[in-house]
Amino acid sequence: MNYLVLLYENPANFPSDEAARNAQFKAYGDFTEAIRASGHFVSGTPLIPMPDQTRTVKTSGVRNGPAHTIPEALVGTYVLDCKTIDEAAMIAGKIPAAKTGSVQVVPFMDM
């Protein structure tokens, strides 16, 4: 079964120096390679977590910024192929965002 994993972090906490940013990118790269090797990786997408780069669309119209005003922004996604949500959550707990932000695991609905 596939699970969507949503990664949230506070953009104010992003590393400001190049060495720290490179270390963070390496941690994500290492995680991605590990789940590729284990067969759990389906896809992954880093996102631009800047409020001025997002739009929220509702039937009442379009507004700039995210749908909710919270300190954490959606910074990326993974799609994992796992047997259970508990397995997906265990794997998601190894994502760097789980240490500094939060990670949500959502099962796909069969259609």
N, C-alpha and C positions, 0 to 999 in steps of 0.2 A: 504494500500500500504506500502511496506517496503522502508526504507531509510537507506543508509549507512552513518554513522556519523564518520568522520575522526578527530582524536584529535591530534593536533600539539602543542609541547612545546619546548622551548630551553633547552636542557639538562644541559647547564651551570647554569640554574636557579633552578635546582632540589634542594630540601631541603638537606642540608648537615648534619644536626643533626637528631638523631633518633626521637625525639619528633615531630619535624616538618614533617618528613616523615610519621610517624604514623598518624598524623592529616590529612595529604593529603590522605593517604589510607582510613581513616575513611570517609572522604568527598566523595570519589568515591564509597565506600561501601554504604553510606547513599543514594546517588543518584541512584545507581543500585537497591537498595531495593525499593525506591519510584517508579521507572518506572516498576518494577516487579508488585508491588501492583496495579498500574494504568492500567496494561495490555499492555503497550507500548513496553516492553522489548521483543526482539526476541533473541538477543545474544550480547555478548560483549567479547572483547579480549584485554588484556594489551599486549604491545609489548616491546621488548628490543630496546631502541632508540640509540644504539651505532653504529656509522658509520662503525666500523670494524666488526660488526656482521651482516651487510646487504650486499646484492649483487644486482646489477642491470644487467638484462639480456636483450640484444638486438640482432638482427640478426648479428651484427658485432662482437659479443662476450660477455663475462662476465667481469665485472669490480667490484672491491671492492667498497663498500660505497653506499650511496643513489643515486637516479637518478638525484637529483638536489642539488647543494650546497647552502643551505639556513641555517639561524641560527636555525630554528625550525625543529624538527624531528617528524616523525609520531610515537606517543607513545601509540596509542590504537584505537580501533574501537568499535562502538555499531551498532547494527541493530535495528531500531525502527519500529514498526507497527503503522502508523498514517494515518488519513484521508487525510491530505494535507501536502505539504512541509512547509507551515507556522506553522502548529501544530508541525511538527518535529523540525523546527528551534527554536520554543519557548521552547520546551523541551531541545534541545541541548544547549540552552543558560544557562541552569542550571548546566551543566557539569563543574567541577572545571577547566578544561583546557580552558574554555571560559574566565575565569578571568585572567589567566596568559599566555595564548598562543592564539591559534585560533582553531575553530571548523568548519568543512565543512560538509554540509548536501547534499547528492547526492541521487536522486531517483533511485530505481532499474528499469531496463527496462523489460517490459513484453516480454517473449520469448515463 
